[in-house]
Amino acid sequence: MKDIIVIGGGMAGLVSAINLVNHGLDVLVIEKNSYPFHKVCGEYVSNEVKPFLESLGAFPDKYNPSRISRFVLTSCRGKSCGMQLDLGGFGISRYTLDQFLFEKATSAGVKFLLNTQVDQVSFADDSFCLQLSDGSRLASRLVIGCQGKRSKIDKLLERDFLNHKGEYIGVKYHIRYDFPDDTIALHNFKGGYCGICKIEGDKYNLCYLGQRKDLKRFGNIKRMEEELLYRNPHLKDIFNNADFLFGKAMMVTGIGFTPKGLIERHALMCGDSAGVITPLCGNGIALAVHAAKIVSELTLKYYKEGSFDRSKLEAEYYARWKKLFAFRLKAGPIMQNLFGSGFSTEIAVMIMKYFKPVARYMMSQTHGKPF
Ligand SMILES: Cc1cc2nc3c(=O)[nH]c(=O)nc-3n(C[C@H](O)[C@H](O)[C@H](O)COP(=O)(O)OP(=O)(O)OC[C@H]3O[C@@H](n4cnc5c(N)ncnc54)[C@H](O)[C@@H]3O)c2cc1C
């Protein structure tokens, strides 16, 4: 019987595992891919996470991530406005960051099963049984579900959010382009928005959230980009003049922001598997890392204090998670409604230009504080 099994080795899974193993617990991470691998993500990480990652010895300084302190917003027609970011962040590819955290976790003593998918989770007699894609089964006392936005395992757990089809798609490129190192820009287009920021080396991340129905309407990504994204002159310039480093676009479908259950059949959900924040708020990674901190701290308490049983663990996780993240997850979709349409993006740019304190306040509602 394992102490803890973590399903999924992304940001939430890797950080939880490192914190738990650093405190002497036995942790196994089951990840369906093998590192390093690319993920569709804007790859901008809010500085909220810096103190905690540094305390774990897991801040990726050696890769020289970009330091981002300025934000530029453009409307669908290309009007633009910029402002300083109060907290700022850093840019690093998930290819590098996840591999770095995997190496940290391995050297700290976390065990991994790679190229293995968790196919089913059941709970009976105060323990879990996990069925794996290689046909084997494993038992554990605790399960932390860090399987991301949408996974096969969610279907098998019959999670309610799957009743809503995710109506968004995410597309990512790595490019070389003449753009300031310290800036993240968010360029709107009809139906979505596209971010650009520097990551490690001389590369930039170009990543957008669009609508599934537009992809269907235009038949393929290239045509959708030409018909919708190119109408914003900033995006047209990027697509026409950047050096694209992948052979083709990386895409994920089925992205949605429907609330999710935090605890499913006693498994503690963490990161995107507990709730997805709109990428507009550029903060899913910080949320995943913060939730990983909480879930691992409470798990330690469960193992160290006899009176802190499973029901107390679940109740406290629920209360802390809700207090920290519920508002931010609700604010995201509201802010998202300001984006992706001609008129509202003109207004958003105007607010940023002429009402800086309002823009600052709105920004702060979707971001947390350093932890
Ligand atoms: C278009 C887009 C842009 C974004 N841009 C940003 C950004 O710029 N900044 C930011 O902070 N956030 C951004 N996000 C959000 C961010 O990517 C996520 O919030 C973050 O990756 C969540 O981490 P996680 O660990 O919960 O999930 P993930 O990082 O997705 O990790 C989940 C892991 O679980 C594995 N897995 C899934 N199912 C199973 C299974 N059954 N068995 C075993 N393994 C499994 C997967 O392979 C994966 O490695 C963006 C999201 C999108 C869609």
PDBQT file of the ligand as one rigid body, heavy atoms in Angstrom, charges set to zero:
ROOT
HETATM    1  C1  LIG A 401      -4.524  28.254 -24.071  1.00  0.00    +0.000 C 
HETATM    2  C2  LIG A 401      -4.055  28.258 -22.642  1.00  0.00    +0.000 A 
HETATM    3  C3  LIG A 401      -3.085  29.169 -22.235  1.00  0.00    +0.000 A 
HETATM    4  C4  LIG A 401      -2.673  29.201 -20.897  1.00  0.00    +0.000 A 
HETATM    5  N1  LIG A 401      -1.708  30.091 -20.536  1.00  0.00    +0.000 NA
HETATM    6  C5  LIG A 401      -1.309  30.162 -19.260  1.00  0.00    +0.000 A 
HETATM    7  C6  LIG A 401      -0.295  31.077 -18.860  1.00  0.00    +0.000 A 
HETATM    8  O1  LIG A 401       0.280  31.816 -19.663  1.00  0.00    +0.000 OA
HETATM    9  N2  LIG A 401       0.036  31.121 -17.537  1.00  0.00    +0.000 N 
HETATM   10  C7  LIG A 401      -0.559  30.329 -16.625  1.00  0.00    +0.000 A 
HETATM   11  O2  LIG A 401      -0.250  30.464 -15.424  1.00  0.00    +0.000 OA
HETATM   12  N3  LIG A 401      -1.476  29.412 -16.976  1.00  0.00    +0.000 NA
HETATM   13  C8  LIG A 401      -1.859  29.299 -18.263  1.00  0.00    +0.000 A 
HETATM   14  N4  LIG A 401      -2.772  28.358 -18.642  1.00  0.00    +0.000 N 
HETATM   15  C9  LIG A 401      -3.281  27.434 -17.629  1.00  0.00    +0.000 C 
HETATM   16  C10 LIG A 401      -2.222  26.384 -17.224  1.00  0.00    +0.000 C 
HETATM   17  O3  LIG A 401      -1.697  25.750 -18.359  1.00  0.00    +0.000 OA
HETATM   18  C11 LIG A 401      -2.845  25.355 -16.293  1.00  0.00    +0.000 C 
HETATM   19  O4  LIG A 401      -3.632  26.000 -15.331  1.00  0.00    +0.000 OA
HETATM   20  C12 LIG A 401      -1.787  24.502 -15.584  1.00  0.00    +0.000 C 
HETATM   21  O5  LIG A 401      -1.061  23.771 -16.517  1.00  0.00    +0.000 OA
HETATM   22  C13 LIG A 401      -2.462  23.568 -14.582  1.00  0.00    +0.000 C 
HETATM   23  O6  LIG A 401      -1.569  22.632 -14.080  1.00  0.00    +0.000 OA
HETATM   24  P1  LIG A 401      -2.073  21.175 -13.695  1.00  0.00    +0.000 P 
HETATM   25  O7  LIG A 401      -0.951  20.502 -13.043  1.00  0.00    +0.000 OA
HETATM   26  O8  LIG A 401      -3.377  21.256 -12.991  1.00  0.00    +0.000 OA
HETATM   27  O9  LIG A 401      -2.408  20.484 -15.093  1.00  0.00    +0.000 OA
HETATM   28  P2  LIG A 401      -1.418  20.070 -16.259  1.00  0.00    +0.000 P 
HETATM   29  O10 LIG A 401      -0.199  20.901 -16.258  1.00  0.00    +0.000 OA
HETATM   30  O11 LIG A 401      -2.257  20.035 -17.488  1.00  0.00    +0.000 OA
HETATM   31  O12 LIG A 401      -0.968  18.599 -15.880  1.00  0.00    +0.000 OA
HETATM   32  C14 LIG A 401      -1.840  17.502 -15.915  1.00  0.00    +0.000 C 
HETATM   33  C15 LIG A 401      -1.009  16.256 -16.175  1.00  0.00    +0.000 C 
HETATM   34  O13 LIG A 401      -1.795  15.080 -15.966  1.00  0.00    +0.000 OA
HETATM   35  C16 LIG A 401      -1.466  14.115 -16.950  1.00  0.00    +0.000 C 
HETATM   36  N5  LIG A 401      -2.640  13.219 -17.017  1.00  0.00    +0.000 N 
HETATM   37  C17 LIG A 401      -3.899  13.507 -17.432  1.00  0.00    +0.000 A 
HETATM   38  N6  LIG A 401      -4.713  12.441 -17.259  1.00  0.00    +0.000 NA
HETATM   39  C18 LIG A 401      -3.955  11.465 -16.728  1.00  0.00    +0.000 A 
HETATM   40  C19 LIG A 401      -4.238  10.124 -16.319  1.00  0.00    +0.000 A 
HETATM   41  N7  LIG A 401      -5.470   9.613 -16.408  1.00  0.00    +0.000 N 
HETATM   42  N8  LIG A 401      -3.214   9.380 -15.822  1.00  0.00    +0.000 NA
HETATM   43  C20 LIG A 401      -1.963   9.903 -15.709  1.00  0.00    +0.000 A 
HETATM   44  N9  LIG A 401      -1.644  11.157 -16.086  1.00  0.00    +0.000 NA
HETATM   45  C21 LIG A 401      -2.637  11.928 -16.570  1.00  0.00    +0.000 A 
HETATM   46  C22 LIG A 401      -1.205  14.953 -18.200  1.00  0.00    +0.000 C 
HETATM   47  O14 LIG A 401      -0.401  14.280 -19.130  1.00  0.00    +0.000 OA
HETATM   48  C23 LIG A 401      -0.517  16.179 -17.612  1.00  0.00    +0.000 C 
HETATM   49  O15 LIG A 401       0.898  16.074 -17.601  1.00  0.00    +0.000 OA
HETATM   50  C24 LIG A 401      -3.213  28.290 -19.963  1.00  0.00    +0.000 A 
HETATM   51  C25 LIG A 401      -4.148  27.351 -20.374  1.00  0.00    +0.000 A 
HETATM   52  C26 LIG A 401      -4.577  27.330 -21.692  1.00  0.00    +0.000 A 
HETATM   53  C27 LIG A 401      -5.585  26.328 -22.122  1.00  0.00    +0.000 C 
ENDROOT
TORSDOF 0
